[in-house]
Amino acid sequence: MRLFLSSYRFGAHYDRFAELVGGPGPIAVIPNACDAWPSAWSGAVTSDLVPLRRRGFRPEVLDLRDYLGRPAALEQALRGYPALWVRGGNTFVLRAQFARSAADLVLRELLAEDALAYTGYSAGACLLTPDLHGLEDADDPGEVRTACGIDPRWDGLGVVDRAIVPHVDSPGTDPDGHGTRLAERLRAAGTPHWALTDDDAVVVDGERTEMLTAGS
C-alpha cells in the first residue's frame, strides 16, 4: 500500500510524492470534496490540475458522480491509473460520495493489491482515517444532504489507524485556526493523531509509515 497524505498539495515534499507515485505520468483527480460548491467547482478543479501539469503529470478528472450504481465500471476506471489525487474540500461530502459510488469498497481492494498509489490532501487525507468527529468545526456536515441527498457519515475509511489534522499553524489555508484547536484537543485527550502543517505529509510505503516535516 502506498499513501501520500498531506495538509496542502505536495507540502514541502514533492520529491517524495513523485517517488511514491512513480514519477510524472497519468493521474486521476477526484474532486468530489467540492460538490457542495457548484459555482466554485470548476475553478477548484482547475487550481489542482495546473500544479500537476506544471510538474509533468497528465491529470484527468474522475468524478465519482459518474459511477453511481456502477462499481465495476469505477474499478475498471481506477485500474487505468497508477495514482489518484484526491483534493481537499468538505470531508463529509467526500465521504458521502465515496459511499454512494462504492468507491470506499473499491479503493480498499485496490490499495490492498497495491494496484495504485493514493495521494490526498486536507479532506482527501482525512477521508482515510477511522473517525471524522472533530472535523465538523471546519467542514459543515449539513452540506451533505444538499450535495448528496443522504445523511452525513462520521466514519472514515479506516485505511490508516489514527486521525489526521490538516492546516495546523497554517493561517494561509485555515485563518480561523480550526486545525490547530482540534490538534490541541486531541493531544489533551491523549488521542493518537498526526497534526500536519501545510509543509507536512504522512507517507505509507508498504510496511513503513513516516511523517515528513519541513526539515525532514
PEMOLIN-V789789 format. One record per residue. RES is the residue in three letters. NEAR is the number of other C-alpha atoms within 8 Angstrom. D_LAST is the distance of its C-alpha to the last C-alpha in Angstrom with 2 decimals. Layout:
# PEMOLIN-V789789
res->RES near->NEAR d_last->D_LAST
res->RES near->NEAR d_last->D_LAST
This chain:
# PEMOLIN-V789789
res->MET near->10 d_last->21.97
res->ARG near->13 d_last->19.12
res->LEU near->12 d_last->17.58
res->PHE near->14 d_last->15.06
res->LEU near->13 d_last->15.51
res->SER near->18 d_last->14.28
res->SER near->17 d_last->15.75
res->TYR near->12 d_last->16.69
res->ARG near->8 d_last->17.00
res->PHE near->10 d_last->13.99
res->GLY near->12 d_last->11.82
res->ALA near->9 d_last->9.26
res->HIS near->12 d_last->8.91
res->TYR near->8 d_last->12.42
res->ASP near->6 d_last->11.99
res->ARG near->7 d_last->10.87
res->PHE near->10 d_last->13.71
res->ALA near->10 d_last->16.11
res->GLU near->8 d_last->15.51
res->LEU near->12 d_last->16.21
res->VAL near->11 d_last->19.34
res->GLY near->7 d_last->20.62
res->GLY near->7 d_last->20.37
res->PRO near->10 d_last->22.61
res->GLY near->7 d_last->25.83
res->PRO near->11 d_last->27.72
res->ILE near->13 d_last->25.98
res->ALA near->13 d_last->27.87
res->VAL near->13 d_last->27.15
res->ILE near->12 d_last->28.40
res->PRO near->13 d_last->29.20
res->ASN near->11 d_last->31.28
res->ALA near->15 d_last->29.36
res->CYS near->15 d_last->31.28
res->ASP near->10 d_last->34.70
res->ALA near->11 d_last->35.98
res->TRP near->7 d_last->35.75
res->PRO near->8 d_last->38.11
res->SER near->5 d_last->38.61
res->ALA near->8 d_last->34.88
res->TRP near->10 d_last->34.06
res->SER near->8 d_last->34.52
res->GLY near->7 d_last->32.54
res->ALA near->9 d_last->29.62
res->VAL near->9 d_last->29.63
res->THR near->8 d_last->29.93
res->SER near->8 d_last->26.95
res->ASP near->9 d_last->24.80
res->LEU near->10 d_last->26.77
res->VAL near->8 d_last->26.35
res->PRO near->8 d_last->22.56
res->LEU near->11 d_last->22.77
res->ARG near->10 d_last->25.73
res->ARG near->7 d_last->24.13
res->ARG near->7 d_last->21.50
res->GLY near->8 d_last->24.45
res->PHE near->11 d_last->24.67
res->ARG near->10 d_last->28.11
res->PRO near->11 d_last->27.79
res->GLU near->8 d_last->30.86
res->VAL near->8 d_last->31.63
res->LEU near->8 d_last->32.52
res->ASP near->9 d_last->34.35
res->LEU near->12 d_last->34.89
res->ARG near->7 d_last->38.17
res->ASP near->5 d_last->39.61
res->TYR near->11 d_last->39.37
res->LEU near->10 d_last->41.04
res->GLY near->7 d_last->43.24
res->ARG near->8 d_last->42.01
res->PRO near->12 d_last->39.31
res->ALA near->6 d_last->40.34
res->ALA near->8 d_last->39.99
res->LEU near->11 d_last->36.55
res->GLU near->9 d_last->35.42
res->GLN near->8 d_last->36.90
res->ALA near->8 d_last->35.18
res->LEU near->8 d_last->31.72
res->ARG near->10 d_last->32.28
res->GLY near->6 d_last->32.74
res->TYR near->11 d_last->29.07
res->PRO near->12 d_last->26.08
res->ALA near->12 d_last->23.84
res->LEU near->14 d_last->24.29
res->TRP near->11 d_last->22.81
res->VAL near->13 d_last->23.88
res->ARG near->16 d_last->23.70
res->GLY near->14 d_last->23.79
res->GLY near->11 d_last->27.02
res->ASN near->12 d_last->29.08
res->THR near->14 d_last->27.69
res->PHE near->15 d_last->31.24
res->VAL near->18 d_last->32.75
res->LEU near->15 d_last->30.21
res->ARG near->11 d_last->30.92
res->ALA near->13 d_last->34.63
res->GLN near->13 d_last->34.52
res->PHE near->11 d_last->32.68
res->ALA near->9 d_last->35.49
res->ARG near->9 d_last->38.30
res->SER near->14 d_last->37.32
res->ALA near->11 d_last->36.44
res->ALA near->13 d_last->33.01
res->ASP near->10 d_last->31.66
res->LEU near->7 d_last->33.73
res->VAL near->11 d_last->33.20
res->LEU near->8 d_last->29.42
res->ARG near->9 d_last->29.23
res->GLU near->8 d_last->31.36
res->LEU near->11 d_last->29.43
res->LEU near->13 d_last->26.08
res->ALA near->8 d_last->27.83
res->GLU near->7 d_last->29.07
res->ASP near->9 d_last->25.74
res->ALA near->9 d_last->27.95
res->LEU near->13 d_last->25.27
res->ALA near->15 d_last->21.67
res->TYR near->12 d_last->21.30
res->THR near->13 d_last->19.04
res->GLY near->16 d_last->19.73
res->TYR near->15 d_last->18.67
res->SER near->15 d_last->20.19
res->ALA near->14 d_last->23.54
res->GLY near->17 d_last->22.59
res->ALA near->15 d_last->19.82
res->CYS near->15 d_last->22.06
res->LEU near->12 d_last->24.85
res->LEU near->11 d_last->23.44
res->THR near->16 d_last->23.44
res->PRO near->13 d_last->26.55
res->ASP near->9 d_last->27.94
res->LEU near->14 d_last->27.97
res->HIS near->6 d_last->29.65
res->GLY near->6 d_last->28.17
res->LEU near->9 d_last->27.18
res->GLU near->9 d_last->30.76
res->ASP near->7 d_last->30.09
res->ALA near->7 d_last->28.20
res->ASP near->10 d_last->29.74
res->ASP near->9 d_last->33.53
res->PRO near->9 d_last->34.90
res->GLY near->7 d_last->38.23
res->GLU near->9 d_last->37.17
res->VAL near->15 d_last->37.26
res->ARG near->10 d_last->41.04
res->THR near->8 d_last->41.59
res->ALA near->9 d_last->39.12
res->CYS near->9 d_last->39.60
res->GLY near->7 d_last->42.91
res->ILE near->7 d_last->41.64
res->ASP near->6 d_last->40.42
res->PRO near->11 d_last->36.72
res->ARG near->8 d_last->35.01
res->TRP near->8 d_last->32.77
res->ASP near->8 d_last->31.28
res->GLY near->13 d_last->28.15
res->LEU near->9 d_last->27.98
res->GLY near->10 d_last->26.47
res->VAL near->8 d_last->24.24
res->VAL near->7 d_last->21.40
res->ASP near->7 d_last->22.48
res->ARG near->9 d_last->21.34
res->ALA near->12 d_last->21.30
res->ILE near->11 d_last->18.73
res->VAL near->14 d_last->19.00
res->PRO near->14 d_last->17.89
res->HIS near->16 d_last->18.02
res->VAL near->15 d_last->17.33
res->ASP near->8 d_last->17.73
res->SER near->11 d_last->18.12
res->PRO near->9 d_last->21.69
res->GLY near->5 d_last->21.73
res->THR near->6 d_last->21.85
res->ASP near->11 d_last->23.16
res->PRO near->7 d_last->25.46
res->ASP near->5 d_last->27.31
res->GLY near->11 d_last->24.37
res->HIS near->10 d_last->25.18
res->GLY near->13 d_last->21.66
res->THR near->10 d_last->21.06
res->ARG near->8 d_last->24.46
res->LEU near->11 d_last->24.04
res->ALA near->12 d_last->20.84
res->GLU near->8 d_last->22.87
res->ARG near->8 d_last->25.77
res->LEU near->11 d_last->23.89
res->ARG near->10 d_last->22.30
res->ALA near->7 d_last->25.82
res->ALA near->6 d_last->27.35
res->GLY near->6 d_last->24.98
res->THR near->7 d_last->24.19
res->PRO near->8 d_last->21.11
res->HIS near->11 d_last->18.86
res->TRP near->10 d_last->15.46
res->ALA near->9 d_last->15.32
res->LEU near->14 d_last->13.37
res->THR near->11 d_last->13.24
res->ASP near->13 d_last->13.86
res->ASP near->14 d_last->10.31
res->ASP near->15 d_last->9.23
res->ALA near->15 d_last->10.40
res->VAL near->13 d_last->11.75
res->VAL near->12 d_last->12.37
res->VAL near->12 d_last->15.45
res->ASP near->10 d_last->16.56
res->GLY near->7 d_last->19.76
res->GLU near->5 d_last->19.55
res->ARG near->6 d_last->15.78
res->THR near->9 d_last->14.00
res->GLU near->7 d_last->10.34
res->MET near->9 d_last->8.80
res->LEU near->11 d_last->5.74
res->THR near->9 d_last->5.26
res->ALA near->8 d_last->5.74
res->GLY near->4 d_last->3.78
res->SER near->4 d_last->0.00
